Amino acid sequence: MPVPPKEEPFSGYVMMVVVGILFALFAFAILGYFFLRYGKLWFQAYMSNADVKLANLIRMHFTKVNPNVIVQAKVMAAQAKLDIGREFGISTQRLEAHYLAGGNVMNVINAIIAAHRAKIPLDFDQAAAIDLAGRDVLDAVQTSVYPKVIDCPDPKRSGKTTLSAITKNGIELRVRARVTVRTNIEQLIGGATEDTIIARVGEAIISSIGSAESHFNVLENPDMITKVVLSRALDAQTAFEIVSIDIADIDVGENIGARLQSDQAEADTRVARAKAERRRAEAIAEEQQMKARVSENRSRLVLAEAEVPKAMAEAFAAGRIGGSDSSSGSPSSDSSR
């Protein structure tokens, strides 16, 4: 019988080497693809000491995170001397998480840098929370550094250009105020917005003018309004801090007191006319009632007069009227004889 050829053990080892080489080539091809695609970003982060690894960029590719935004944010944070540590600082994973949550990463980084330059305490977690709450954290920081002016009332919100208030002497005053506010970052989450500030300031202005004895007092001392308004702490539980309240313009309106007195006099006149008309109607009704009674009495008189002939006829028939005449006439006839 022919002897089968012996298998060479070296052939299996060659196959394993070939498979390993192919796998290595495939891995190097994948790494080369990602290096060609993200190598520029990685090198930019490396040169800026932004602590972004190539593995992070590859992970961003599969998690649908824009690596350009993350790398740019890390570079800006590193160049601004912010803490980019992986444990407590602005790490790459924190930026990725904020991006996946729908936050504006660049807006948050710009706000933190601006707050750091202005020496305003603002960490990444607080800025990210403000951003995810729907507030513009960069505008909040800028408003905290540079206070902004709010018109009271705001024509864009209410359509009115002035506040109308009436003093105790009945004169209308039309006031336009400007409120300077600064953002209170600690109460930005959950704090009331500009609409609350405008409403509170407007209410306080109207109340202070209403407590004035005369409009001359307000025109002579407009600061009496601002002092009263500022003393009420209207910025409590709001996202802003009121810096100042300035009266921009005061105009004298109508004499509301005189108009109200005129309207009241007109109303009193109408009431008096109504009462007089009612009394006249009652008098006419009473007159008609008396006339009806007179007619009723006349009818009764006519009925009574109609009963007289009937009574006389009955008397004649009964001989009461005729008998008295014969008895009275007989003595006279006898005496004549």
C-alpha positions, 0 to 999 in steps of 0.5 A: 500500500502506498504511504500517505505523504506527511503533513508539514507542520509549517504550513499551519503556522504560515496560514496563521501568519498570513491571517495575522498580517491581513488583520494587521493590514486591515487595522492599519488601514482603519487607523490610517483612515481615521488618522487621515480624517482626524489627524489634523484635529489631533495635531492641533489639540496636541500642539495646544495641550488640549488633552484630546486623544485620537481614540477620543476622536474615533469615539466621537465619530461613532457617537455622532459628536462633531469633533471640530466643536469639541477640539475647538472648545478644548483648545480655547479652554486650554489657551484661556488657562482654564482647568481641563483636567479629566477629573474636575475640569473641562474634560473631553467627556464632559464636553461630549456629554453636553453636546449629546444633551443638546447644549451649545458647547461653544456658547458655554466655553465662551461664557466661562472664558468671559466670566474667568476674565471678569473674575466672576465665579462660574464653573462648567457644571453651572454654565452647562445647567444654565445652557440646558435650561434654555437661557443664553449663558453668554448673554447672562455673563455679558449682562453681568459685566455690562448692565443693560437698560430695560424700558418700562413699559416696553413697547415691544411687549405691551404696545404701550409707551408710558405708564398712566398713574393718578395722584390724589388731586386727580391729575393723570401723570404719564411716566416712562422709566428706564431700569438698569439691571445686571444678571444674577448668575446664582439665581439665573436658573429658576429666577424670574425674567425681564417681564417680571422686573417690568411688571414689578417696577411699573406697579411700584411706580403707579403706587408711589404716584398714587400716594402723592398728594399733588402732581406738583410734588411729583414734577418737582421731585421725580426722585421720590418715585425712584427712592420708593421703588428701590426700597421695595427690593423688586429684584427678589427671586429674579434672575437680575439685580436692579442697579438703578431706576431712572425716570426718563419722562413725565407728562401731565395728562388729563384731569381725571378727578374733574372728569370723574366729578363731572361724570358723577354729577351727570349720573346724579342728575340722571338719578334725580331726573329719574326720581322726578319722573317717577314722582310725576308718574305717581302723581299722574296715576294718583290723579287718574285714580281720583278722577276714577273715584269722582266718576264712580261717585257721580254714577252713585249720585245718578243712581241715587237720584234715580231712586227718588222718583221710584220712592215717590211713586211707591209713597203715592201708591201706598197713600202716604203722600195723598192721605196726609193732604186729605186729613190736613184739608178736612179741618180747614173745610169745616172751619170755613163752614 
